[in-house]
């Protein structure tokens, strides 16, 4: 069996409904796992109708995916900081975080298995140590758990919004507001299930992003985004929702791009967290990548 662990961000939702939203499993499959005792909330087996509270740790045991295996690979990795509990990595653009959808090697997990002496096992053999993700073509910081205690602590911090994540992005056009908050629901696009979209309440998950203008250029705006939730493609979807998609975004951006880029100009620039063992508040920063700086250098000031 392999375990997957989730931390609830919102209260008053049935555990079976919660797991259906967090996994690819059907409601009946989730109920079967619950009935067989393979689902726990805070370490205790539960019934399908059990309501969960914000901060609850929900663990799901699944059959081991025997057809899949992950091998260590000697891939260069920018490890910003590490100790026996956590590692902070500056992921390059173009690297997938973990295997799936045809990616069997060259992932961050392959590199982590080579460079680190241990990783948490809560997310199983396919996603060891992975507490949160950033998109393949987004660069920047993410924290990795090197043991299960650290994994649970970091997951709770993300759920309780005490782990702060700051991104920089170059957006198309001139953003008029100097700062603000985008609060929507994000779910699968009804017209294209491979994409995410802003959807009505009840069709997706609550998504909150704070933003402020860093600098306006002629035809573009450099923005800072602070995540209050962590939905799939959240900043990219919210930028499109604003009417100012991220420059270089092949999915949510303009069809015709001015710059020769390999992905969106979106960078996870800062990460603040509480150390799982010492309780110390740690802040890490990563400068904009060279290709991002090159584009900015070629823009005209407003």
C-alpha positions as CSV (number, residue, x, y, z in Angstrom):
1,X,0.0,0.0,0.0
2,X,1.0,3.6,-0.5
3,X,-0.3,6.5,1.5
4,X,-1.3,9.9,0.4
5,X,-1.8,12.7,2.9
6,X,-3.9,15.8,2.6
7,X,-4.5,18.7,5.0
8,X,-8.0,20.3,4.8
9,X,-8.1,24.0,4.2
10,X,-11.8,24.4,4.7
11,X,-14.3,23.0,7.3
12,X,-17.7,21.3,7.0
13,X,-17.1,19.0,4.1
14,X,-17.7,15.3,4.1
15,X,-14.5,13.3,4.0
16,X,-15.6,11.3,1.0
17,X,-16.5,14.5,-1.0
18,X,-13.2,16.0,0.1
19,X,-11.2,13.0,-1.2
20,X,-13.1,12.9,-4.5
21,X,-12.1,16.6,-5.0
22,X,-8.4,15.9,-4.2
23,X,-7.9,12.7,-6.1
24,X,-8.8,11.1,-9.4
25,X,-11.0,8.5,-7.5
26,X,-14.7,8.1,-7.9
27,X,-17.1,8.5,-5.0
28,X,-17.8,4.8,-5.0
29,X,-14.0,4.0,-5.0
30,X,-13.5,6.4,-2.1
31,X,-16.4,4.9,-0.1
32,X,-15.0,1.4,-0.6
33,X,-11.6,2.5,0.7
34,X,-13.3,4.2,3.7
35,X,-15.4,1.0,4.4
36,X,-12.2,-1.1,4.3
37,X,-10.5,1.2,6.9
38,X,-8.0,2.7,4.5
39,X,-8.9,6.3,5.2
40,X,-8.1,8.1,8.5
41,X,-8.6,11.6,9.8
42,X,-6.0,12.7,12.3
43,X,-5.0,9.0,12.6
44,X,-8.4,7.6,13.3
45,X,-10.6,5.5,10.9
46,X,-13.8,7.3,9.9
47,X,-17.1,6.9,8.1
48,X,-17.9,8.5,4.7
49,X,-20.1,11.1,6.2
50,X,-17.5,12.4,8.7
51,X,-17.2,16.1,8.5
52,X,-13.7,17.6,8.5
53,X,-12.3,20.7,10.1
54,X,-9.7,23.1,8.7
55,X,-6.3,21.6,9.6
56,X,-7.4,18.0,9.8
57,X,-4.9,15.5,8.3
58,X,-6.6,13.0,6.0
59,X,-4.6,10.0,5.0
60,X,-5.6,7.6,2.2
61,X,-4.0,4.2,1.7
62,X,-3.9,3.0,-1.9
63,X,-2.5,-0.1,-3.6
64,X,1.1,0.4,-4.6
65,X,1.4,1.4,-8.3
66,X,3.8,-1.5,-9.1
67,X,4.0,-0.6,-12.8
68,X,5.7,2.7,-11.9
69,X,9.1,3.3,-10.3
70,X,11.3,6.3,-9.8
71,X,15.0,6.1,-10.2
72,X,17.6,8.7,-8.9
73,X,19.1,10.8,-11.7
74,X,22.2,13.0,-11.5
75,X,20.4,16.1,-12.7
76,X,21.9,19.5,-11.6
77,X,19.8,21.0,-8.8
78,X,19.9,24.4,-7.1
79,X,19.5,23.5,-3.4
80,X,19.1,26.8,-1.7
81,X,19.1,25.4,1.8
82,X,18.7,22.1,3.7
83,X,19.0,20.4,7.0
84,X,17.8,17.0,8.3
85,X,14.2,18.0,8.0
86,X,13.7,20.1,4.9
87,X,15.3,21.2,1.7
88,X,14.5,24.4,-0.3
89,X,15.0,24.1,-4.0
90,X,15.1,26.7,-6.8
91,X,13.4,24.7,-9.6
92,X,14.3,25.7,-13.2
93,X,11.7,26.4,-15.9
94,X,11.0,23.2,-17.9
95,X,11.4,20.7,-15.0
96,X,8.3,18.7,-14.0
97,X,8.0,18.2,-10.2
98,X,7.0,14.5,-10.2
99,X,6.3,11.8,-12.7
100,X,2.9,11.4,-14.4
101,X,1.2,12.1,-17.7
102,X,4.1,10.4,-19.6
103,X,6.9,12.0,-17.5
104,X,8.9,9.0,-16.2
105,X,12.3,10.7,-15.8
106,X,14.0,14.1,-15.7
107,X,11.6,15.2,-12.9
108,X,12.5,17.1,-9.7
109,X,11.8,13.9,-7.8
110,X,14.4,12.0,-9.8
111,X,16.9,14.7,-9.0
112,X,15.9,14.8,-5.3
113,X,16.4,11.1,-4.9
114,X,20.0,11.5,-6.2
115,X,21.0,14.6,-4.3
116,X,19.2,14.1,-0.9
117,X,19.8,11.5,1.7
118,X,16.1,11.1,2.7
119,X,12.6,12.2,1.7
120,X,9.2,11.9,3.4
121,X,7.1,8.9,2.4
122,X,3.6,10.3,3.0
123,X,2.9,10.8,-0.7
124,X,4.2,7.4,-1.7
125,X,6.9,6.3,-4.1
126,X,5.9,8.5,-6.9
127,X,5.9,11.8,-5.0
128,X,8.3,11.4,-2.1
129,X,9.0,14.7,-0.2
130,X,6.6,16.7,-2.3
131,X,4.5,19.0,-0.1
132,X,3.4,21.5,-2.8
133,X,4.1,21.9,-6.5
134,X,4.8,24.6,-9.1
135,X,4.1,24.2,-12.8
136,X,6.6,22.7,-15.1
137,X,7.3,26.0,-16.9
138,X,7.2,28.1,-13.8
139,X,10.5,28.6,-12.0
140,X,11.4,29.2,-8.4
141,X,11.3,28.0,-4.8
142,X,9.5,25.1,-3.3
143,X,10.1,23.3,0.0
144,X,10.7,19.5,0.2
145,X,10.0,17.4,3.3
146,X,12.8,15.0,4.2
147,X,10.8,13.1,6.8
148,X,7.1,12.5,7.6
149,X,7.0,14.8,10.6
150,X,8.3,17.7,8.5
151,X,5.8,16.8,5.8
152,X,2.8,17.0,8.1
153,X,4.0,20.3,9.7
154,X,4.5,21.9,6.3
155,X,1.2,20.7,5.0
156,X,-0.5,22.2,8.0
157,X,1.3,25.5,7.5
158,X,0.0,25.6,3.9
159,X,-3.5,24.8,5.0
160,X,-3.4,27.4,7.7
161,X,-1.9,30.0,5.4
162,X,1.1,30.6,7.6
163,X,3.5,29.4,4.8
164,X,3.7,32.4,2.5
165,X,4.6,32.1,-1.2
166,X,5.4,35.1,-3.4
167,X,5.6,35.1,-7.1
168,X,6.6,37.6,-9.8
169,X,5.1,37.6,-13.2
170,X,5.1,39.8,-16.3
171,X,1.6,40.4,-17.5
172,X,0.3,41.5,-20.9
173,X,-1.0,45.0,-21.0
174,X,-1.4,47.8,-18.4
175,X,-2.9,46.7,-15.1
176,X,-4.8,49.7,-13.8
177,X,-5.1,48.8,-10.1
178,X,-2.0,49.3,-8.0
179,X,-3.0,46.4,-5.7
180,X,-5.9,44.3,-4.8
181,X,-7.3,40.8,-4.2
182,X,-8.7,38.3,-6.6
183,X,-11.2,35.9,-5.0
184,X,-12.9,33.3,-7.2
185,X,-13.6,29.6,-7.5
186,X,-11.3,27.6,-9.8
187,X,-12.2,24.2,-11.3
188,X,-11.8,22.3,-14.6
189,X,-12.8,24.3,-17.6
190,X,-16.2,23.1,-18.9
191,X,-15.0,23.5,-22.5
192,X,-11.6,22.0,-22.1
193,X,-11.0,19.5,-19.3
194,X,-7.2,19.8,-19.7
195,X,-7.4,23.5,-18.5
196,X,-8.5,25.2,-15.3
197,X,-10.9,28.1,-15.3
198,X,-12.8,30.5,-13.0
199,X,-16.1,28.7,-12.4
200,X,-19.3,29.2,-10.4
201,X,-19.4,28.5,-6.6
202,X,-20.0,24.8,-6.1
203,X,-18.1,23.9,-9.4
204,X,-14.6,24.5,-8.1
205,X,-12.5,25.4,-5.1
206,X,-12.1,28.8,-3.5
207,X,-9.0,30.6,-4.8
208,X,-7.6,33.8,-3.4
209,X,-4.6,35.7,-4.7
210,X,-3.3,39.1,-3.6
211,X,-1.5,41.3,-6.1
212,X,0.4,44.5,-6.5
213,X,2.1,46.3,-9.3
214,X,5.9,46.3,-9.1
215,X,6.5,48.3,-12.3
216,X,4.6,49.3,-15.4
217,X,6.2,49.1,-18.8
218,X,4.9,50.2,-22.2
219,X,2.4,47.4,-22.9
220,X,3.3,45.2,-20.0
221,X,3.1,45.1,-16.2
222,X,5.5,43.4,-13.7
223,X,3.4,42.1,-10.9
224,X,3.9,40.5,-7.5
225,X,1.4,37.8,-6.4
226,X,0.9,36.4,-2.9
227,X,-0.9,33.1,-2.8
228,X,-3.5,32.7,-0.1
229,X,-4.6,29.4,-1.5
230,X,-2.8,26.9,-3.7
231,X,-5.1,25.8,-6.6
232,X,-3.8,24.3,-9.8
233,X,-2.6,27.1,-12.2
234,X,-4.0,29.6,-9.8
235,X,-1.9,32.7,-10.7
236,X,-2.1,31.9,-14.4
237,X,-5.9,31.5,-14.3
238,X,-6.4,34.6,-12.2
239,X,-4.1,36.7,-14.5
240,X,-6.3,35.6,-17.4
241,X,-9.4,36.4,-15.4
242,X,-8.0,40.0,-14.9
243,X,-7.7,40.3,-18.7
244,X,-3.9,40.4,-18.5
245,X,-2.5,36.8,-19.0
246,X,1.1,36.0,-18.1
247,X,3.5,36.6,-20.9
248,X,4.7,33.4,-22.6
249,X,1.9,31.3,-21.1
250,X,1.2,28.6,-23.8
251,X,-2.1,27.6,-22.2
252,X,-3.8,30.7,-20.8
253,X,-1.8,33.4,-22.7
254,X,-2.1,35.1,-26.0
255,X,-1.7,32.9,-29.1
256,X,0.8,35.2,-30.7
257,X,3.7,35.8,-28.4
258,X,6.2,38.6,-29.0
259,X,9.1,36.9,-27.2
260,X,10.8,33.6,-28.0
261,X,10.1,31.9,-24.6
262,X,9.9,28.3,-23.5
263,X,7.1,29.1,-21.0
264,X,5.4,31.7,-18.9
265,X,7.3,34.5,-17.2
266,X,6.2,33.4,-13.7
267,X,8.7,32.9,-10.9
268,X,8.3,31.7,-7.3
269,X,10.6,34.4,-5.8
270,X,10.1,34.1,-2.0
271,X,9.0,31.5,0.5
272,X,8.5,32.0,4.2
273,X,7.8,29.1,6.5
274,X,8.1,27.9,10.1
275,X,10.8,25.3,10.6
276,X,9.1,21.9,11.5
277,X,11.4,21.2,14.5
278,X,12.8,24.5,15.8
279,X,9.8,26.7,15.1
280,X,12.1,29.4,13.7
281,X,10.6,31.5,10.9
282,X,12.7,31.1,7.7
283,X,12.5,33.2,4.6
284,X,14.2,32.3,1.3
285,X,14.5,34.3,-1.9
286,X,15.5,33.4,-5.5
287,X,16.3,36.1,-8.1
288,X,14.5,36.3,-11.4
289,X,16.0,33.9,-14.0
290,X,18.3,35.3,-16.7
291,X,15.7,34.9,-19.5
292,X,13.1,36.8,-17.4
293,X,15.6,39.6,-16.7
294,X,16.5,39.8,-20.4
295,X,12.9,40.4,-21.4
296,X,12.5,43.1,-18.8
297,X,15.7,44.8,-19.9
298,X,14.3,45.1,-23.4
299,X,11.1,46.8,-22.4
300,X,10.4,50.5,-22.5
301,X,9.5,52.2,-19.3
302,X,6.0,53.7,-19.2
